[in-house]
Amino acid sequence: MSPRMIQDVSILGVPMDLGADRRGVDMGPSAIRCAGLEQRLEEIGFTVHDEGDLVVRRAKTYSTVPESNLKYLYEIVRVNEELSEAVAAIAGQNRFPLVLGGDHSIAIGTLAGIARHRRNVGVIWYDAHGDVNTAETSPSGNIHGMALAVALGYGDPALTGIGGPAPKVKPENVVLVGSRSLDPGERKFLRDRGIAVFTMHEIDRLGISRVMEQAIEVAAKGTDGVHLSLDLDGLDPKEAPGVGTPVPAGIGLRESLLAMEILADAGVVTSAEFVEVNPTLDTRNETAKIAVELIASLLGERIL
């Protein structure tokens, strides 16, 4: 079912900041709610169910595996297992799962939960980063930079096994939009698997409309729904400063709103997550307000 057919939206917060170096994105779900998300969705015509936040414990050690460089592995696995169960339950009730992060490591659990309800899900990864590192290629050991690789079945078995057997998505159904900061290992990973990537070069050259049309074509071909995983650092930090890992020269707000409107018109998005809002780096909650604007556009809000 597309958002047009689903009248109920379930909001689920995951206040996780263990997957990143910089603290603060754990306050992202609260900031987005405070920016008026629920009221905005009700005004569009949805029945909104706020499922609250999952509990994230303050981990004392980076990893339960001494020889591993994966930071906070045990707690990230635990939270994402719980997230997978919650998202699967929401989807099973024919509600639109709307997950609020938190850092991008939560996409592991979101996609695992969606995959339990939908056999073949497409993914649009709207992000400045590729997030296809593994323990072998990651310069930092931060799991938020591995989430998409994990969903594709690559990485530590404790992560790839979340929510059931790996992989959760297929490379031919995945498309990256807005990429402009890729590690060498990520470039090789994406090339070797033929994953579609629209960098800022393509966006500047083709325009966001054409890029999104092509992205939808890739993600929706032969799938039974498309998941949008939107990292607010995909936008230009001049407009969305409150993010954990800002990268200059990103997608503009107006372009991003148009991208969401194009997705809404296509009627293919069946779940979404919005991540990496960091209120400690924001100005008057502007980035959280932008998240609400984007969500409203994705779910069908129009001027007329």
C-alpha positions in Angstrom: 0.0 0.0 0.0 1.2 3.5 -0.8 0.8 6.4 1.7 -2.3 7.5 -0.3 -4.0 4.3 0.6 -2.8 4.2 4.3 -4.7 6.5 6.6 -2.7 5.6 9.8 0.9 6.7 10.5 2.8 5.3 13.4 5.7 7.5 14.7 8.5 5.6 16.5 11.5 7.4 18.0 14.9 5.8 18.4 17.1 8.1 20.5 20.4 6.4 19.5 23.7 8.2 19.2 26.0 5.3 19.8 26.6 4.7 16.1 28.3 8.1 15.6 31.3 9.9 17.0 29.4 13.1 18.0 26.8 13.0 20.7 23.5 14.8 20.5 21.4 13.0 17.8 19.7 11.0 20.6 17.6 14.2 21.1 16.5 14.2 17.4 13.2 12.4 17.9 12.2 14.8 20.6 13.2 17.8 18.5 11.2 16.7 15.5 8.1 16.1 17.7 8.6 19.5 19.3 8.6 21.0 15.8 5.0 20.0 15.4 5.1 16.7 13.5 2.0 15.1 14.9 -0.2 18.1 14.4 1.1 18.6 10.9 0.3 15.0 9.8 -3.2 15.3 11.4 -3.8 18.4 9.4 -3.0 16.4 6.2 -5.7 13.9 7.2 -3.8 11.1 8.8 -4.6 9.3 12.0 -1.4 9.5 14.0 -0.2 6.9 16.5 2.8 8.0 18.5 4.4 4.8 19.7 6.9 6.7 21.9 10.7 6.0 22.0 12.7 2.8 22.3 15.0 2.7 25.3 18.7 3.1 24.5 21.1 2.3 27.3 24.3 4.2 27.9 26.9 1.7 26.8 30.1 1.7 28.8 32.3 0.0 26.3 32.8 0.3 22.6 32.4 -3.4 21.8 31.7 -6.7 23.4 34.2 -8.3 21.0 37.8 -7.3 22.1 39.3 -7.7 18.6 36.5 -5.8 16.8 36.6 -2.1 16.0 32.8 -1.8 15.9 31.9 0.7 18.6 29.0 -0.1 21.0 28.2 -3.2 19.0 26.2 -5.0 21.7 23.8 -2.2 22.5 23.3 -1.2 18.8 22.4 -4.8 18.0 19.9 -5.0 20.9 18.2 -1.8 20.0 17.9 -2.7 16.3 16.5 -6.1 17.1 13.8 -4.3 19.1 13.3 -1.8 16.4 12.9 -4.6 13.8 10.1 -6.2 15.9 8.3 -2.8 16.3 8.5 -1.8 12.7 7.3 -5.3 11.5 4.3 -4.9 13.9 3.5 -1.5 12.6 3.6 -2.5 9.0 1.5 -5.6 9.9 -1.3 -3.3 11.0 -1.3 -1.5 7.6 0.1 1.6 9.2 2.9 3.7 7.6 6.0 3.3 9.8 7.7 6.6 10.3 10.9 6.2 12.3 12.7 9.2 13.9 16.4 9.0 14.7 18.9 9.0 16.2 21.9 8.2 14.1 21.7 6.3 10.9 22.6 2.9 12.4 18.9 2.6 13.2 18.3 1.9 9.5 19.6 -1.6 10.2 16.5 -2.3 12.4 14.1 -0.4 10.3 14.9 -2.3 7.1 15.0 -5.6 8.9 11.5 -4.9 10.2 10.2 -3.8 6.8 11.8 -6.9 5.1 9.7 -9.1 7.4 6.6 -7.6 6.0 7.6 -7.0 2.4 9.4 -9.6 0.4 11.2 -7.2 -2.0 11.7 -3.7 -0.8 13.4 -0.9 -2.7 15.5 1.7 -0.9 16.2 5.4 -1.6 19.1 6.4 0.5 19.0 10.2 0.6 22.3 11.1 2.3 25.6 12.8 1.9 27.3 9.6 2.8 27.2 6.1 1.3 27.0 4.2 4.7 28.4 1.0 3.0 31.5 0.6 5.0 32.3 -2.6 6.9 34.6 -3.3 9.8 37.4 -3.8 7.3 37.0 -0.5 5.4 35.7 1.8 8.1 38.2 4.5 9.2 36.3 5.1 12.4 34.4 1.9 13.5 31.2 4.0 13.7 28.3 1.7 12.8 26.1 4.5 11.4 28.5 4.4 8.4 27.8 0.7 7.8 24.0 0.6 7.9 23.3 0.2 4.2 26.1 -2.4 3.8 24.5 -4.4 6.7 21.1 -4.3 5.0 22.7 -5.6 1.8 24.1 -8.5 3.9 27.7 -7.4 4.4 29.3 -6.9 7.8 29.5 -8.5 11.2 27.0 -11.4 11.6 25.6 -9.9 14.7 24.4 -7.0 12.6 23.5 -8.7 9.4 21.4 -11.3 11.4 19.2 -8.7 13.0 15.5 -9.5 12.2 16.3 -12.7 10.3 18.6 -14.0 7.6 20.6 -11.5 5.5 20.3 -9.7 3.1 17.3 -7.5 3.7 17.5 -5.7 0.4 19.0 -6.3 -3.1 21.6 -4.1 -4.7 19.6 -3.6 -7.9 16.8 -2.1 -5.8 18.9 0.4 -3.9 19.7 3.9 -5.1 21.8 6.6 -3.3 20.8 10.3 -3.8 23.0 13.3 -2.7 26.3 11.4 -2.2 29.3 13.7 -1.8 31.5 12.0 0.9 32.5 8.5 0.1 35.4 6.6 1.6 37.7 4.6 -0.9 36.3 1.3 0.3 32.7 2.6 -0.2 33.4 3.6 -3.8 34.7 0.1 -4.6 31.7 -1.5 -2.8 29.2 0.5 -4.8 31.0 0.0 -8.1 31.5 -3.8 -7.6 27.8 -4.3 -6.9 26.5 -1.9 -9.6 24.5 0.1 -7.1 22.9 3.3 -8.6 24.4 6.5 -7.2 23.3 10.0 -7.9 26.0 12.3 -6.6 25.7 16.1 -6.3 27.3 16.2 -9.8 24.2 14.4 -11.3 21.8 16.5 -9.3 23.5 19.7 -10.5 23.7 18.5 -14.1 20.3 16.8 -14.5 18.2 18.6 -11.8 16.5 17.0 -8.9 13.3 16.2 -10.8 15.1 14.0 -13.3 17.3 12.4 -10.6 14.2 11.5 -8.5 12.4 10.1 -11.5 15.4 7.8 -12.2 15.8 6.9 -8.6 12.1 5.9 -8.3 12.5 3.8 -11.5 15.4 1.9 -9.9 13.9 1.5 -6.4 10.4 0.6 -7.5 11.2 -1.8 -10.3 9.9 -5.2 -9.3 9.5 -4.3 -5.7 6.5 -4.2 -3.4 7.2 -0.9 -1.8 10.0 1.7 -1.4 11.6 2.7 1.9 13.0 6.2 2.1 16.0 6.6 4.5 16.7 10.3 4.7 19.7 11.6 6.6 19.3 15.4 7.2 23.0 15.8 6.3 21.9 15.1 2.7 20.8 18.8 2.7 23.3 21.7 2.6 24.4 22.5 6.1 23.8 26.2 5.4 20.1 25.4 5.5 20.2 22.4 7.8 23.0 23.0 10.3 21.9 20.7 13.1 23.3 17.4 11.9 26.0 15.2 13.2 28.2 14.9 10.2 27.7 18.0 7.9 29.2 18.0 4.4 29.3 21.3 2.4 27.6 21.9 -0.9 24.6 19.6 -0.4 21.0 19.5 -1.7 19.0 22.7 -1.1 15.8 22.8 0.9 13.6 23.7 -2.0 15.1 20.9 -4.1 14.5 18.4 -1.2 10.9 19.5 -0.8 10.4 18.9 -4.5 12.1 15.5 -4.2 9.6 14.6 -1.5 6.7 15.8 -3.6 7.8 13.7 -6.5 8.0 10.7 -4.2 4.5 11.5 -3.0 3.1 11.8 -6.5 4.7 8.5 -7.4 2.8 6.7 -4.6 5.6 4.1 -4.0 7.0 5.0 -0.6 5.6 2.6 2.1 7.9 3.5 5.0 10.4 6.1 5.9 12.9 7.2 8.5 14.4 10.6 9.1 17.7 10.6 11.0 20.8 12.5 12.3 19.0 15.7 13.6 21.3 17.0 16.3 19.7 19.8 18.3 23.0 20.7 20.1 24.3 21.9 16.8 21.1 23.5 15.5 19.8 27.1 15.5 16.3 27.5 17.0 15.4 23.9 16.1 15.5 24.8 12.4 16.8 21.4 11.2 14.0 19.6 13.1 11.5 22.0 11.5 12.9 21.2 8.1 12.5 17.5 8.9 8.8 18.1 9.6 8.5 20.0 6.3 10.0 17.2 4.4 7.9 14.5 6.1 4.7 16.5 5.4 5.7 16.8 1.7 6.5 13.1 1.5 3.1 12.2 2.9 1.2 14.4 0.4 0.9 17.9 1.8 0.4 20.5 -1.0 -0.1 24.3 -1.1 -3.3 23.9 -3.1 
